[in-house]
Amino acid sequence: MKFIFSVLFLIHLSVLQAQTSNPYLTDIKALYEILKKTPSFKDQITGQTLIAYNELYERLKADSVKDINDYKYFYNLAQLFFPIRDNHLGFYQFIDQSNFKDTASLTKYLKTEKFKKFPKYNINTDSLKEALRRRPLDSVEGIYYLDTLLSIGLFKARESEYIGVVLESKINYGRNAIWEKGQIAIHLYEHLPNQFKAIYADPITKQLFLFSNEKFRNLSLINSHFYGYFYEKNYTKLKTPNNFTNLPRNIYDFNLKYIDTDIQYLHIKHFSANPDKLQKSIAFYDSIKHLLTAQNLIVDIRNNEGGSMKASNNYLKLLKQYSKNGCIYILVNNGTISQGEIFTLQLKQLDNVKVLGQTTNGTLMYGSNYGKKETLPSNAFQISITDMDGDKRLMPYEVFGITPDITLSHYKDWIEQVVEIIRKK
């Protein structure tokens, strides 16, 4: 009996050791516990949805993946985010930025096995290129360009799933080629028509990111923006894309000017609660609060990344007063998010207000007070945590965004289009 007990104890001990030595199991359990505490999980993952979510969790736990550098490791973890409608949540591979502090360290990083053994799809890229050239231009499948440096062949691999592999790359660092043909740069999971949960590899570092709110619009994957050189670029089928939909990155934060004697233009780039930015916003507001005198006012909040109600309330009160006698035309696009979207909904309730442009981003229900991040036990992945209980009335717009009253063409200057609409009125 003593012998049997000893054997059972040793088996139990070996199982425990196997579990604790498996970083994947440790990471996925930690991630599950982190997500369970978020307001969006508590709101949405209940009843039958919770049962289905736990079944997904158990299936993912049972996977044999162990290598942190295995793409499937990241993909499996990312799947725990898929059922949660909360676009403020972020998930990405954590890469020590000291790898890029100088030429020697970056070159060393580019030579690591992790970097060189990036996943490939077993496909003839020349044949794929010819096949994709015959796809309709308005199909998700096709050849996409990131600036002039990277071309990707995006094809449907299975139901609701698309894979984008490198066809050509001019991105090099010294003598080191960043990409090889056939390597996977894009992975899309369609959850609504032309809307995706996307996993992207950064064009330079190959760092993996989950983009929970990707959309195929205007022949582009419109949320595929990356830091650094590619910040204002995205994957598009147009070799020479126009940029009428978006505002330049380096534009002034605030501006008021006359377009014509009866048309004024007000641009608000953000509602940031950052003390310095908030002070500049208040100073600008104070300088213009008595200057809205034209009959028509274009309020441009394209690419407004939100902020706080504290920063937006003054503008809301000002425009409420203005709308009693003047007409307001709000310009929004997919880059209008968070408090920018809430501000749009507040203005839509007023008389004499029209929303024009493109459907907004759909990232407004939840948020983060403190920009908190959690690192998983392996130290290989990070999560941007949401901690704000959103207004439940905003839930219909999360993921879907706010549809404009009038959709503007992305082939022509938006200000000119609004002026034409005003003149026809």
Number of C-alpha atoms within 10 A of each C-alpha: 6 7 8 9 10 11 12 12 12 12 12 12 12 12 12 12 11 12 13 12 12 17 21 26 20 16 22 21 16 15 22 15 11 15 19 12 13 18 18 24 18 14 13 14 18 12 9 9 12 15 12 14 18 15 12 15 18 11 11 19 18 9 13 11 17 14 13 19 16 14 14 15 20 22 15 19 21 22 15 18 21 17 16 18 22 26 23 23 24 18 24 21 20 16 16 10 9 9 16 16 10 9 12 10 13 16 16 11 16 20 13 10 10 14 16 14 12 17 17 14 14 9 12 11 18 12 9 17 16 13 14 17 13 10 14 10 14 13 12 21 20 25 27 24 23 20 18 12 12 17 23 28 27 25 22 16 12 9 8 14 16 20 21 25 27 23 23 18 19 12 15 12 13 9 7 11 14 19 23 15 18 21 19 24 23 21 23 25 21 17 14 12 9 15 19 23 22 26 25 22 20 17 20 18 15 19 14 22 22 24 21 26 23 22 25 18 16 16 18 19 21 19 20 23 17 17 11 8 10 15 11 16 18 19 23 24 22 16 14 10 17 12 14 15 23 17 17 11 11 6 10 10 16 15 14 18 14 14 16 11 10 12 19 20 20 18 20 21 23 25 25 21 17 12 9 9 15 19 14 14 24 14 11 16 15 12 11 13 13 9 11 20 14 18 15 24 26 25 19 25 25 25 24 25 19 25 20 17 16 11 21 23 13 16 17 16 11 15 21 19 12 20 18 11 14 18 20 26 22 24 27 31 27 24 25 32 29 26 24 30 29 21 20 23 15 12 22 17 11 15 14 16 19 19 23 22 25 25 20 27 30 27 31 26 26 25 23 15 12 10 10 11 15 15 18 20 16 13 15 17 21 20 19 16 23 24 19 15 15 15 10 10 8 17 18 12 19 21 22 16 22 24 18 20 15 15 15 21 14 16 12 13 14 19 16 11 15 19 17 11 12 14 8 7 6
